[in-house]
Amino acid sequence: MTANGVDPSSGVVPTVTVTVVVHSVHGRTRLLAEHLAAGARTVPGAQVHLVDLRPEDVTAGRWHNAEAEELLGRSDAIVFGCPTLMGSVSAVLKAFMEAAFTPFTTQGWKDKLAGGFTTSASQSGDKLAVLQQLAVFGAQMGMQWIGVADMPGNNWSGGTRDDVNRLGSWLGLMAQYHTDLGPEEGCSPGDLTTAERYGERIAHLSQRWVNAVPYTTTRMTEHEARTLSASLRKPAAAPVA
C-alpha cells in the first residue's frame, strides 16, 4: 500500500485529471496539443481534457469561460500552449493568463503540475521566450513545472527533421512547421512524437504527485535516443519512374 492508501494489488487505478489549454490560429498548435493529450491518455487512470481558447471568449481583454474555469479548478495538471507570435505568447493566451488573477488571489492552482508548448514556422522563432513566459506564469500560480526530458535529436550528421526533441528544448515542448502546408503535412513527425512523450511524462508524474502511484524513471543514452529516432522515421518514397 502506498503512502496515500492506494493498494496496487487491488487492481483499482486511481484517477488524475490532466487538462491541455491551447490557443491555435491555423490548427498546427492544436495538432500538437492533440498528440500531447494522446500521450497522456496512455497512462492508466489519466482523464485528459482539451480546452480551446477562443477569441470570442475574450471580453475587454480578459478571457472567460465558466465551464472551462471549473475544469481547471479541479485539474491536477494543466499544460499551456499557443503559437509564438512576434516573440511572445498569443494575445488570446495572454488574456487567459490575466484572467487567472482570480485563482491567483486564492492560490487555487497552487501545487498543480504544469507544462507548456509552442510552435512557430522558423527553426528558432524565439520560441524560448514563450516557454519562459509560461513557466513564470506557472511559478506565479504556485504550480510545479515539468519540462521535456528527452535527449536532443537532429544534432549530428545522421539526424533528421523526424528526430525526437529535434529542436533541443527542455523547458517545454517546441515545434516547427512549414507555412505552405497544412497541419498534418507541415508539422514534423518528430515534434508530434515528442509531444506524445511529453504528455505521457506529465500524466505519469501527475499520478505520482497526486496519488503516490509508483513510477520508474526511464533513462537513455544519446546513442539510444538516436536509435529511437531512427526507428520512428518514415521510409523514403520510391523514385517515380
Rosetta blueprint (number, residue, H / E / L):
1 M L
2 T L
3 A L
4 N L
5 G L
6 V L
7 D L
8 P H
9 S H
10 S H
11 G L
12 V L
13 V L
14 P L
15 T L
16 V E
17 T E
18 V E
19 T E
20 V E
21 V E
22 V E
23 H L
24 S L
25 V L
26 H L
27 G L
28 R H
29 T H
30 R H
31 L H
32 L H
33 A H
34 E H
35 H H
36 L H
37 A H
38 A H
39 G H
40 A H
41 R H
42 T L
43 V L
44 P L
45 G L
46 A E
47 Q E
48 V E
49 H E
50 L E
51 V E
52 D E
53 L L
54 R L
55 P H
56 E H
57 D H
58 V E
59 T E
60 A L
61 G L
62 R E
63 W E
64 H L
65 N L
66 A H
67 E H
68 A H
69 E H
70 E H
71 L H
72 L H
73 G H
74 R L
75 S L
76 D L
77 A E
78 I E
79 V E
80 F E
81 G E
82 C E
83 P E
84 T L
85 L E
86 M L
87 G L
88 S E
89 V L
90 S L
91 A H
92 V H
93 L H
94 K H
95 A H
96 F H
97 M H
98 E H
99 A H
100 A L
101 F H
102 T H
103 P H
104 F H
105 T H
106 T H
107 Q L
108 G L
109 W L
110 K L
111 D L
112 K L
113 L E
114 A E
115 G E
116 G E
117 F E
118 T E
119 T E
120 S E
121 A L
122 S L
123 Q L
124 S L
125 G L
126 D L
127 K H
128 L H
129 A H
130 V H
131 L H
132 Q H
133 Q H
134 L H
135 A H
136 V H
137 F H
138 G H
139 A H
140 Q H
141 M L
142 G L
143 M L
144 Q E
145 W E
146 I L
147 G L
148 V L
149 A L
150 D L
151 M L
152 P L
153 G L
154 N L
155 N L
156 W L
157 S L
158 G L
159 G L
160 T L
161 R L
162 D L
163 D L
164 V L
165 N L
166 R L
167 L L
168 G L
169 S L
170 W L
171 L L
172 G L
173 L E
174 M E
175 A E
176 Q E
177 Y E
178 H L
179 T L
180 D L
181 L L
182 G L
183 P H
184 E H
185 E H
186 G H
187 C E
188 S L
189 P H
190 G H
191 D H
192 L H
193 T H
194 T H
195 A H
196 E H
197 R H
198 Y H
199 G H
200 E H
201 R H
202 I H
203 A H
204 H H
205 L H
206 S H
207 Q H
208 R H
209 W H
210 V H
211 N H
212 A L
213 V L
214 P L
215 Y L
216 T L
217 T L
218 T L
219 R L
220 M L
221 T L
222 E H
223 H H
224 E H
225 A H
226 R H
227 T H
228 L H
229 S H
230 A H
231 S H
232 L H
233 R L
234 K L
235 P L
236 A L
237 A L
238 A L
239 P L
240 V L
241 A L
